Every structure is written in C-alpha cells, then in structure tokens.
Amino acid sequence: MSELNCCYCKKTLSSNLFLKSNQSYSKRCKYCRDKALKYKNENLCDHFLQSNNCRKCYSNLGIKALKKWTITKMIYGSRKSDKNMEKEDDYEVNFIDYSYIENLIKICNNKCIYCNVDFNYKNMNGNMITIERINNKLTHTKNNTTLCCLTCNVRRVGSYT
C-alpha cells in the first residue's frame, strides 16, 4: 500500500484514505473531506441552498437587510467581471463601492433610469436592480456605471461601446 500527501492537512497517509478515479487519487484525504463536508452542512442557510445566507434568508430579515445583501453581491460580481479586463490607472480609487451604489439608488429614486420601473430586491426577475457599465469596454468605475433593471441591462448589452 502506497502513501500520499494530503494537500490540505499536509499529512502523509495511506492511499486507501484518498478517493481514486481514473488511475489518479484525490488531493484531500478522507479526514479533510469529512471536515469540509461537516463545515458546509453546518453553515448552510435555512433553505439548504448555499453557505451562510441566501436571498430568501435575507428577505426574511426585512428590506434593508435584503437591499444590503443585493448591493454587496452586485459589487462582488462587478469586481469579478473586471478581473480579466485592462484596468485604468485610477481603478482602485474609482471602483464602485457600497456608499456610491446607495447614493445612485437615492438619485434615481429606486427606479430604472431607462424604463422607470421600481427596482426589485427580493426576486430575480426583469425589474431586479443591476449595475450597468455605460461603456462595456471599460471597467465598473464610478464614472462608467449607472443603475437599471435587469431587462434594460440585458437589452442594452453591446448597444454602447
């Protein structure tokens, strides 16, 4: 019986403690897999949908909590989509933040700037709030973003360069 190194706990253990598929072994030993699964199961939301809290869980806490959750997720998604783009010199300084998005919501009176529909925070549907880049070739900076509903954002993809 051969021995393998677990890439998580760094222990050298017998190969029978690793999953085997197609002549190769998993990187995690049985103990690390069990520990990760236990953590995941203990930290699932009330609906067993995802780690920590999901949209449904936050909607039970009230509109303020749901709004904060939605804005935070939008900012995270914007940063993620900018990851492979060429960034301007002032990217970090001018990248959108929570207070900027909150201010935009107040300015546009919680309505889409194109079709004037009220933003939705609870359900993922056409009038869900989204961050739109005015010029899709540029990153999500304060001078290149606005808020609109999902329907208008999808409709406008590729319209402006």
N, C-alpha and C positions, 0 to 999 in steps of 0.2 A: 504494500500500500504506500503510495507516494504522499508527500506533504506539500501543501500550498500555502502561500501567504495571503491573508485577508487584507484587502486594500483599505479597509475601514479601521479595524482594531489593530492591524499590523502584526497579528499573531501568526505563527506558523502552526498549521493544524493539519490533521489527516484529510486527505482528498475526499473521503466519504462525507465530510461536513459541508461540501460545496455542491451546488447543483451542476449536473453535467448535461450538456446538449450539443449535438453535432461535434463530438470529439473535443469540445472545449469546456472549461469549467467557469462557473460564475466568479465574479470578483469578491463577492461577500460570502462570508461563512454563515452557517445556519444561525449562530447566535446573533450576528449583526442583522440578518434578515428578520429574525423574530423580534428583535428590539425595534427595528424600523416599523414593522407592521403594527406592533403594540402602540407605538407613539402615534402612528397615523390614525388608528382606531380610536384612541383616547382624545384626539384633537379634531375629530370630525364635527361639523356643525350638527344642529338638532335634526336636520333632514338627511344626514349622512351623505351630503353632496360633495363637500370639499373640506380641506383643512380649515380650521378656525371657523369663520362665519361666512355664510353665503348671502346673496341678495335677499333671499326670503327671511333669513335671520335678522338682518339689519332692518328690513321693512317692519318687523315686529317691534323694533325699538323706537320707531317714530320717524317722521320725515327728515328731521335734522340729521339723525344718525345715518339714514339711507343716503341722503344728499352728500354727506361727508365721505361715505364709502364709495359712492359713484365717482365723485371728483378725484379721489385718491387713485382709483382704478384707471380712470381716463389718463391721468398724468403718468402713471406707470406704463400704460400702453403706448403713450406718445414717446416716452423715453426709449422704450423697447423698439419702436418702429424707426426711430432716428439712429439706432445703433450702427447700422452699416452705411449711413449717409455721410457725405463730406460735411463737416461742421464748420460754421463760421467762427472767426476768432473770438467773438463775444458770446458763444453758445451757452456756456455755463452761467454767465451773468444774466442773459436774456431768456433763458429757458423758462417756460411757463411754470408757475407754482400755484399752490392752493389759494393764496390770497388773490392772485391775479384772476383765476377762474371764478372765484366767488364774486369779485368785482364785476367781471363780464356778465355774470348772471344778473346782477342788480341793474347794470346798464341796459341790458336787453329786456329787462322786466320779466325774466323767466320765460321768454318766448323765442322761438326760432327767428333769426333775422331775415330769413327768406320767405317763409310761409306763415309766420305769426302764430303757429300752434304752440300751446303751452307745453313746456318740457315735462317729460315723464321720468321719474327716477325709480319707480317700482318695477315696471315690466320692461322687458327687452322687446320693444315694438317700434314702429315707424317714428313715433314722436319722442323717443329716448334721446336725451341730451348727448351730443358728441362734440369733440374738438375738431374743427376743420382747419386745415392749412390753406391759406389763401393761394399760395404758390406751392404746388406739390413737389417741386424740385428742391425746396428749402425745408429746413427742419422746423420743429414746433417751438418757435420763439415767440415772444410777446408781440412783436411787430408783424408776425406772419400767421396769426391764429385768430379765429373767431368761433363762436358757438352756434350750432344749428342742430336741427333734428336729424335723426339717422336717415330718414327718407331723402332729405335735401342733400346731405353729405354724400350719400351713395349716388344720387342723381348727378351730382356735380363732379364726381371723380373724373379727372382727365380733362375737364372743361377749361380749366385755367392752368397756365404754365408760368 
